[in-house]
């Protein structure tokens, strides 16, 4: 007689359908990973080998308002087009420095919105 094997097969089938051997429904919950949201600030790190000039406008002819040391980090608020520097004409507005820097000298983590 194969009662044990039959009972195991029946129990496995019921569990697969969400029922216990006594006929009571079992709650099956799946936890989905939360959707990734990148609402936080975008940070940039200065990659130049010398002090990076932070400018009043996104152009090399604009006045320098401050400078940042190599490796300095700042919040990148947005980007716009400006003077071409080393093959890129994107410039970033830095929130703490309150000025523009060429994207050529800043590595960013995250999406930088247009200004």
C-alpha positions as CSV (number, residue, x, y, z in Angstrom):
1,X,0.0,0.0,0.0
2,X,1.3,3.5,-0.9
3,X,-0.7,5.5,1.6
4,X,2.4,7.5,2.9
5,X,3.5,8.4,-0.6
6,X,-0.1,9.3,-1.7
7,X,-0.6,11.5,1.4
8,X,2.7,13.3,0.8
9,X,1.8,13.9,-2.9
10,X,-1.6,15.1,-1.9
11,X,-0.2,17.4,0.8
12,X,2.4,18.8,-1.6
13,X,-0.3,19.5,-4.2
14,X,-2.6,21.2,-1.6
15,X,0.3,23.4,-0.4
16,X,1.1,24.4,-3.9
17,X,-2.5,25.5,-4.3
18,X,-2.4,27.4,-1.0
19,X,-4.5,24.9,1.0
20,X,-3.5,22.9,4.1
21,X,-4.4,19.3,4.5
22,X,-7.4,20.3,6.6
23,X,-8.7,22.5,3.8
24,X,-7.8,25.8,5.4
25,X,-6.4,28.4,3.0
26,X,-2.9,29.4,3.7
27,X,-1.8,33.0,3.2
28,X,1.1,33.3,0.8
29,X,2.7,36.6,0.7
30,X,5.5,37.8,-1.5
31,X,7.5,40.8,-0.6
32,X,8.5,42.8,-3.6
33,X,11.7,44.8,-3.4
34,X,11.0,48.5,-3.0
35,X,11.3,50.5,-6.2
36,X,14.6,52.4,-6.4
37,X,14.0,56.1,-6.1
38,X,16.8,58.5,-6.4
39,X,15.2,61.6,-4.9
40,X,18.3,62.6,-2.9
41,X,20.9,65.1,-3.9
42,X,23.3,64.4,-6.7
43,X,26.9,64.7,-5.5
44,X,29.9,65.6,-7.6
45,X,33.7,65.2,-7.0
46,X,36.3,67.5,-8.4
47,X,38.6,65.5,-10.6
48,X,41.0,68.2,-11.7
49,X,44.7,68.1,-10.6
50,X,44.7,71.7,-9.6
51,X,42.2,74.1,-8.0
52,X,39.0,74.2,-10.0
53,X,37.6,77.6,-10.7
54,X,33.9,78.1,-9.9
55,X,32.4,80.7,-12.2
56,X,29.5,83.2,-12.2
57,X,28.3,82.0,-15.6
58,X,28.9,78.7,-17.6
59,X,31.7,80.2,-19.7
60,X,35.5,80.5,-19.3
61,X,35.2,84.3,-19.7
62,X,33.0,84.6,-16.6
63,X,34.3,85.9,-13.3
64,X,35.6,83.3,-10.8
65,X,33.6,83.4,-7.6
66,X,35.6,80.7,-5.7
67,X,37.7,77.6,-6.3
68,X,37.5,74.0,-5.2
69,X,40.4,71.7,-4.3
70,X,40.9,68.4,-6.2
71,X,38.7,65.7,-4.6
72,X,36.3,68.3,-3.1
73,X,32.6,67.2,-3.1
74,X,29.6,69.5,-3.7
75,X,25.9,69.1,-4.5
76,X,25.2,69.3,-8.3
77,X,21.9,71.1,-8.7
78,X,21.5,71.1,-12.5
79,X,23.3,71.3,-15.8
80,X,23.3,73.6,-18.9
81,X,25.3,74.2,-22.0
82,X,28.2,76.6,-21.9
83,X,31.8,77.0,-23.2
84,X,33.3,73.7,-24.6
85,X,36.0,72.5,-22.2
86,X,38.0,69.3,-23.2
87,X,35.3,68.2,-25.6
88,X,32.2,68.7,-23.4
89,X,30.0,71.8,-23.3
90,X,28.0,70.7,-20.2
91,X,28.4,72.9,-17.1
92,X,27.1,72.0,-13.6
93,X,25.6,74.5,-11.0
94,X,27.1,73.6,-7.6
95,X,24.8,74.2,-4.7
96,X,27.3,74.9,-2.0
97,X,29.8,76.8,-4.1
98,X,27.0,78.8,-5.7
99,X,28.5,78.8,-9.1
100,X,29.3,77.0,-12.4
101,X,32.0,74.4,-13.2
102,X,32.7,72.5,-16.4
103,X,31.4,69.0,-16.3
104,X,34.8,68.0,-17.7
105,X,36.3,68.3,-14.2
106,X,33.5,66.8,-12.1
107,X,32.4,63.2,-11.7
108,X,28.8,62.8,-10.6
109,X,26.7,60.0,-9.1
110,X,23.1,60.1,-10.3
111,X,21.1,61.9,-12.9
112,X,21.7,65.7,-13.2
113,X,18.6,67.5,-14.3
114,X,18.6,70.3,-16.9
115,X,18.5,73.8,-15.4
